[in-house]
Amino acid sequence: MATEQKQVRELQEGAYVMLDDAACEIDSYSTAKPGKHGSAKARIEGRGVFDGKKRSLSQPVDAKIWVPIVNRKQGQIVNVESDDVAQVMDLETYETTSMAIPEDLDIAEGDEIEYLEFEGQRKVLN
């Protein structure tokens, strides 16, 4: 698994974090003051990078949490198989894989795109 551990206090909005065993991008991060008998708590709300589901977590700020290492890669469209699927060749490794293309993205063969990759999951960016 391409992850590393960080303390919750090191996280910030826009970073990636593992919530419910899914890579998520942090939408909001807030902390509460320490109580009489406890430490400060952080509330993290995120959206799944690959599935779009919203998830949340509340942890002490000194707890450890897993952070995914999501790679941002460049690719070139080799073949448009249908309206929502295209074959993309990675520009570094020259590997070719089929990827779902967002509906609002207009692509053609030969176009260069940017995509995210984590543990075999891939998502084309708009």
C-alpha positions as CSV (number, residue, x, y, z in Angstrom):
1,M,0.0,0.0,0.0
2,A,1.4,3.4,-1.0
3,T,0.7,5.2,2.2
4,E,2.6,6.9,5.0
5,Q,1.7,7.9,8.6
6,K,1.3,11.5,9.8
7,Q,0.0,13.2,12.8
8,V,-3.5,14.6,12.5
9,R,-2.3,18.1,13.3
10,E,0.0,18.1,10.2
11,L,-3.0,17.8,7.8
12,Q,-4.5,20.7,5.9
13,E,-7.3,21.4,3.5
14,G,-6.6,20.1,0.0
15,A,-4.3,17.3,1.2
16,Y,-5.0,13.6,0.9
17,V,-6.0,11.3,3.8
18,M,-7.3,7.7,4.2
19,L,-10.9,7.8,5.5
20,D,-12.7,4.4,5.7
21,D,-9.9,2.7,3.7
22,A,-10.4,5.1,0.7
23,A,-8.2,7.9,-0.5
24,C,-9.9,11.2,0.2
25,E,-9.1,14.9,-0.4
26,I,-9.7,17.0,2.7
27,D,-12.6,19.5,2.1
28,S,-12.6,21.0,5.7
29,Y,-10.4,20.7,8.7
30,S,-11.2,22.2,12.1
31,T,-10.0,21.7,15.6
32,A,-11.7,22.0,19.0
33,K,-10.0,23.3,22.2
34,P,-8.7,20.7,24.6
35,G,-11.2,19.8,27.3
36,K,-10.6,19.4,31.1
37,H,-9.6,15.8,30.8
38,G,-8.6,15.4,27.1
39,S,-6.6,16.6,24.2
40,A,-7.7,18.8,21.4
41,K,-9.8,17.1,18.7
42,A,-9.7,17.6,15.0
43,R,-12.7,17.1,12.7
44,I,-11.8,16.1,9.1
45,E,-14.3,16.1,6.3
46,G,-13.3,14.7,2.9
47,R,-14.5,13.6,-0.5
48,G,-13.3,10.3,-2.1
49,V,-10.8,11.0,-4.9
50,F,-12.0,8.0,-7.0
51,D,-15.6,7.5,-5.9
52,G,-16.7,11.0,-4.8
53,K,-18.4,9.9,-1.6
54,K,-18.2,12.2,1.4
55,R,-16.6,10.9,4.6
56,S,-15.7,12.4,8.0
57,L,-13.5,11.6,10.9
58,S,-12.9,13.0,14.4
59,Q,-9.6,12.2,16.0
60,P,-7.2,13.7,18.7
61,V,-4.7,16.0,17.0
62,D,-1.8,13.9,18.3
63,A,-3.1,10.7,16.8
64,K,-1.5,9.1,13.8
65,I,-3.4,8.7,10.5
66,W,-2.6,7.1,7.2
67,V,-2.0,9.4,4.2
68,P,-2.1,8.0,0.7
69,I,0.6,8.8,-1.8
70,V,-1.4,9.8,-4.9
71,N,0.6,10.2,-8.0
72,R,-0.2,12.9,-10.6
73,K,0.8,11.7,-14.0
74,Q,0.7,12.8,-17.6
75,G,-0.8,10.7,-20.4
76,Q,-1.8,10.9,-24.0
77,I,-5.1,9.7,-25.6
78,V,-4.3,6.8,-27.9
79,N,-7.9,5.8,-28.8
80,V,-11.4,6.9,-27.9
81,E,-13.3,3.7,-27.4
82,S,-16.7,5.3,-26.6
83,D,-18.0,8.6,-25.2
84,D,-16.9,7.8,-21.7
85,V,-13.9,5.5,-22.1
86,A,-10.5,6.1,-23.7
87,Q,-7.2,4.3,-23.9
88,V,-4.5,6.4,-22.3
89,M,-0.7,6.0,-22.7
90,D,1.4,7.1,-19.7
91,L,4.1,9.5,-21.0
92,E,6.8,8.1,-18.7
93,T,6.3,4.4,-18.8
94,Y,4.5,4.1,-22.2
95,E,1.9,1.8,-20.5
96,T,-1.5,1.9,-22.0
97,T,-4.7,1.5,-19.9
98,S,-8.4,2.2,-20.4
99,M,-9.8,5.0,-18.3
100,A,-13.2,6.6,-17.7
101,I,-13.4,10.1,-19.1
102,P,-15.5,12.8,-17.4
103,E,-18.6,13.8,-19.3
104,D,-17.7,17.5,-19.4
105,L,-14.2,16.9,-20.8
106,D,-13.9,17.1,-24.6
107,I,-11.0,14.9,-25.8
108,A,-9.6,13.6,-29.1
109,E,-6.9,11.2,-30.1
110,G,-3.4,12.7,-29.5
111,D,-4.6,15.1,-26.7
112,E,-2.5,15.1,-23.5
113,I,-4.2,14.8,-20.2
114,E,-3.4,14.7,-16.5
115,Y,-4.6,11.9,-14.2
116,L,-4.3,10.7,-10.6
117,E,-3.2,7.1,-9.8
118,F,-3.3,5.3,-6.4
119,E,-3.1,1.5,-6.1
120,G,-4.3,0.7,-9.6
121,Q,-7.2,3.2,-9.4
122,R,-7.0,6.0,-12.0
123,K,-9.0,9.2,-12.5
124,V,-8.7,11.7,-15.3
125,L,-8.6,15.3,-14.1
126,N,-10.7,18.1,-15.8
